[in-house]
Amino acid sequence: MMDYLKDFPLVFQNPHWLWLLLLAPILIFYRSRAGKPPALQFPSIGLVATIAKQTQNSWNFIPKLIPLIGILGFILLVVSIARPKWRKDVITEKETLGIDIVLALDLSGSMWAHDFKRKGEPTDRLTVVKEVVQDFIKTRKEDRIGIIAFAGAPYLVSPLTLNHKWVLENLDRLKVGSIPETGTAIGSAIGMAVNRLQKQTGKSHIIILLTDGANNAGQIEPIQAAEAAASFNIKVYTIGAGEEGIVPVPVINRDGTIRRRANGMPILQNSKSDIDLITLQKVSELTGAKSYHAKETKSLKRIYEEIDQLEKTEKKINIRYNYRDIFAWPLALGLGCLLLEQTLSNTRFRRLP
């Protein structure tokens, strides 16, 4: 019942005046009492027979209603004094408390491994990762997102920004081998991401690190970097990409391009994949996040979808109402009722004393 009243569009600016409506039953009782005895006495009933016949018509109920018209006028005047307002429209304001997200992506040579599939065809890991990350960025419209790419050293690809078009353009430019330093500097990548996030003012800060290898380069170990992230309340979600063990890797020419067959398909050779899933799990546990292992395209998509659900952007909805004063309506009707009562009581339906 209270919820229904809350949504009712009529409100009163001065509702305390409505207590005067308690007088209405008293007025009804007072005015419905029998009147005074007639002041004129007739020696014979025959003298008033004609008058009685004239009053026995279709209008004989109006004198009984005249007092009620006056009481209705009183009620309407009280309502007008209470200053009624009618809700005209609703203004909704959305306040968004976004999340600062740094995407750390591995660009080491092992990301060329063709153990993922795209449209049924073997595809290198980075191509699939870029497509999945692209979809993830498009779902985070209210969040500031930045990208760090790393191999033997980390590099800033895009600073934290709400300009997601710019972020997507920079993501599209990422290629395996574009970072000259060889190796996989996981710890240094986390450290750079922490430096980018620690001074930000967003609701929360997270790092999503994707790699297919083990830390073998850089100035800082992954566990140390994770401890630094935890000290700043930064969560580090880690994703190990690709199969463990022997995986197909394309043969690379001296100029850094993939050697291909006459039909355009890459020439593949077997190579060992050394994902350090244990260290990745420790990094996530230290920061209160989760660690994942994506062995194929579908599982990688599910992982980013799960992270999207775990780290939801907080939205606050503020609702304001616009009201229109309508006190003039009951005021005019109330005065009209009082005027009608006085007019009827003193003209056609006037009572003799």
RAHUHU-V596701 format. One line per field, one symbol per residue. ss: DSSP state (~ for helix, > for strand, _ for the rest). psi: psi as a letter, one per 20 degrees, with the letter a starting at -180 (. if undefined). burial: I if it has 9 or more other ideal C-beta (glycine too) atoms within 8 Angstrom, else O. A space follows every 50 residues. Layout:
BEGIN
ss->???
psi->???
burial->???
END
This chain:
BEGIN
ss->_~~~~~~__>>>__~~~~~~~~~~~~~~~~~~____________~~~~~~ ~~~~~______~~~~~~~~~~~~~~~~~~~~__>>>>>>>>>>>>>>_>> >>>>>>__~~~~>__>>>__>>>_~~~~~~~~~~~~~~~____>>>>>>> ___>>>>>>>>__~~~~~~~~~_____________~~~~~~~~~~~~___ ___>>>>>>>>__________~~~~~~~~~~__>>>>>>>>___>>>>>> _>_____>_>_____>_>>>>>>___~~~~~~~~~~____>>>>__~~~~ ~~~~~~~~~~___>>>>>>>>>>>>_~~~~~~~~~~~~~~~~~~~_____ ___
psi->ghhghhipiprphmihiihiiiighgggggiiqqaqqqippphphhhjgg gghhimaijiighhhghhgghgggghgghhhimqqppgrpopppppnrqp ppooppkrhiiipljrqokiqpqqghggghgghghghhimhjqpprppqq diqqqogprpqinhggghghghipqpiiphpqaomgghggghgghhhhjq jrgrpqpoppqjaqojrriqqhgghhhgghhjkpqopqopprqqbpqppq pprhjjrppqrhjiqqpqqqqppmpmhgghghgghhjkaqqrooirgghg ghghhghhhhmqppppoppqqpqppjhhghgghghhggggghghhjdhkp pq.
burial->OOOOOOOOOOIIOOOOIIOOOOOIOOIIOOIOOOOOOOOOOOOOOOOOOO OOOOOOOOOOOIOOOIIIIIIIIIIIIIIIIIIIIIIOOOOOOOOIIIII IIIIIIIIIIIIIIIIIIOOOOIIIIIIIIIIIIIIIIOIOOIIIIIIII IIIIOIIIOIIOOIOIIIOIIOOIOIOOIOIOIIIIIIIIIIIIOIIIOI OIOIIIIIIIIIIIIOIIOIOIIIIIIIIIOIOIIIIIIIIIOOOOIIII IIOOOOOIIOOOOOOIIIOOIOIOIIIOIIIIIIIIIOIOIIIIOIIOII IOIIOIIIOOIOIOIOOOOOIIIOOIIOOIIOIIIIIIOIIOOIIOOOIO OOO
END
